[in-house]
Amino acid sequence: MQHDDRASSGYWYGSAQPSAAPARPSSPAPWRGHDHGEPAVQVLNALRDYRTAEAAMRRRSRDAMGMGEKDMLALRYLLEADRAGSPLTPGDLARRLGISTASTTTLLDRLTRSGHVRRAPHPTDRRALVVLPTADTDGEVRSTLGSMHERMLDVARSLDPVQAETVTAFLTAMAEQVAAPLDPPHPDVHATPARAAGRAGGKQKRSTAPQSAAAD
C-alpha cells in the first residue's frame, strides 16, 4: 500500500505551525475531503487533486483529437470568441497564446490543413483577417468534451447560491494569488559548497565589471 506523505507534511510545501487549537465543530461537516489535519490544507490538497485530474483529462482530450496543447488552447479561444460574436485576428490569438506571430502562423496553417479552422475577411477591416473554427470543429469538441462538461455542470449546480458564491470568491482569490509574481528566492542556508562557490563567483564577476570598464 502506497503511503500518502501528505498526512504528515500537509500541503507540498509543508504545514504551517498552528497558532491555536481549532474549535470543535458543533456538528460533523457533510464532507471533509482528505483528512490531513488543518482545514486549509485539506482545501489546498483537494484543489491540487482537481488540477491533477484536469491535467490528465486535457492530455486525454489532446490524444483523442490528435493535437498538441497549444492547438487545443487555440481552438478553445476561437470557439469562445466565435460564440461571443467577436472573432479573433491572428494577432489577437498570438497575444492570447503568448507566442510569436510566426509561431501563430505555423499553428494556424496546421489547423487549417486539418480542417479545424479557416481564415476569413475581417468584417470591418478589409486589410485584416479573422480566424474562425469550422462547424466540424465545434461538433468534434462537443463529442469529445461534452459529456464531461455536463458532469461538471451537474456538480456545480448541486451547490446552493451561498455555496456557489463562496466557491466562486475562493477560486477567484486563488487565481489572483497564483497569477501574482513569485517572491525573490531567499538565500539558501543549506547550499552545497559547489553552489555557494558558483554564487560567489557570480557576485565577484558582477562586482569587478565596473572596475574593468573604468580601467578601459
N, C-alpha and C positions, 0 to 999 in steps of 0.2 A: 504493500500500500504506500503510495507516494505521500510524503509529509508536506503539508502546506505550511511553510515557514511564516506566512503572514499572521498565523495565530499568535506567534510570539513577538514578531517585529512590527506589527501594524502595517501601515502602508509601506511602499517600497523604499521610501527614504527614512523609515524608522518612526516609531511612535513618539509623540511629544510627552514630556513629563506632565502628569496630571496636576492641575493646580488645586483641586479639591475633589473629594469623593462625590460622585454623581448621586443625585437624589433618587430614591427608589420610586419607580413609577407606581401610580395608584392602580393601574391595570395593565396586563401584558399587551404589548403592541401587536397588531394583527400580522405584521411581517417584519422580521429583523434582518433578513439577508444573511451575510456572513457574520457569524458570532465571533468577532475578533476584538471585543472589548469596546473601546471608545466609539460612540455612535458616529462621530465624524469620520473615523477611519473606516467604519462599515460602509458609509456612503461612498467614500472615495474608492474603496475596493469594488463595490458594485458598479460604479461608473467605469472603472478600469476594465472590469469583466465585460461590460457592454461594448466598450471601444474595441476590445479584443474580438468579440463576436462580430461586430460590424466590419472590422478589417477583414476577417475571414469571409464574410458574406460578399464584400467587394471583390475579393480575389476570385471567388466562385463565379460572380457575375461577369468579371472580365474574361475568365476562361470560357464561360458559356457563350459569350458574344465574340470571342476570339480577338480581343483588342487590349491595348495597354491602358494604364491608369490615366494618363493624360487624355487619351482618346475618349474614355468613358466620362471623364470630368467635362471635357468639351461638349459632348452630347448632352450632358445634364444642363449646362449653361444655355446651350442653344434651344433645348426643348422648353426650358423655363422662360426664356426671352420670347420664343415664338408664341407660347400660350398667353403671355402678357401683352402681346401685340407690339413688342419693341425689339425687333430683330437686331442682332449684333453684327457689326462690321468685323473684318479680320483683326483690325487694330483693337477693337473692344475685347475680342476673345483673347488676344495676346495678353492684354492687361489683366484679364480675369485669371488666366492660367499662370501668369508670371513668367512667361517665356518670350523669346525674341520674335520679331515679325517673321524672320526667316524660318525659325522652327515652326511657327504657326502655319506658314505656307506649306511646309512639308507635311504637317499634320492634316491640314485641310485637303491637300492633294490625295493623301492616303484615304481619308474618309469619303472623298468624292468617288474615288475608284471603287470603293467597297459599296457604294450606293447609299451611304448613311446621310450625306449632306449634299447640298447643291448651292452654288453661288447664284445670286440674282441681283438685278439692278437695285440700287438704293431707292426707296420710294420718294425721297425729296432731294437727293443729291445725285445728279447724273454722273458725277466724277467718281462716285464710290460704289462699292458692292456690299451686299449683306450676305450672311451665311444662314441657310435655312435647313432644318432637319427634314428628311423626306418622310412621307407617310409610312413607309415600311419601317423606318427607324422608330417612330412612335409605337407602332404595333409590336416591334421586337422588344423594346424596353418594357412595354406593358406585360407581354407574355413572360419575360424573364423575371421582372421585379414586382409585378402587380400583386400577386398573392401575398408576398412578404410585406409589402406596404399596407395591405388591408389588415394583416395581422397586427402590425404596429399601430395602426389607427384604432383597432379594437382595444388594445391595451390603453392607449391614450384616452379613448372615450370612456373607459371604465372609471376614470378619475372624476370626482365631483368638482364643481367650479373652484372651491377653495384649494383643493389639492392641485388642480391644474395650474392655478395662479402661483402657488408655492413652487412647484416643479419648474415652471417657466422662469420665474425670477431666479431660482438657483442655477439653472443651466445658463441663463444669460450672464449672470455674475461670473460663473466659472469660465465661460468663453472669453470674457473680458480679461480675466486674470491670465489665462493661457496665452492670449494674444499680446500681453504686455512684454516688454523687453526683459531678457534674463538679467539677473544681478551679475555684476562682475565677479569672477572667481576669487575666492579667498585664498590667502597663502596656504599652501599645503604643508602642515606641520609634520606629516609623515612622508614627505618626499624622499625618494631614494637619492643616494649620492650622485648618481648619473643625472637625474632630473634636476637636482639642486645645482650641479655644475653647469648644466645647459642653461638654466635660468640666469645664473651668474654671468655666464659668457654673453648671453643676450644683453643683459644690462650693461656689461662692460663695453660692448660694441656700440650701444646707443650713447653711452657717456663719452666715448672717445671720438665719436663722429664730429661734433662741433670743433674739437681741438684740431682734427685733421683739416677741416675746412679753413680754420683760421691760419694754419701753417701754410696752406696753399695760397 
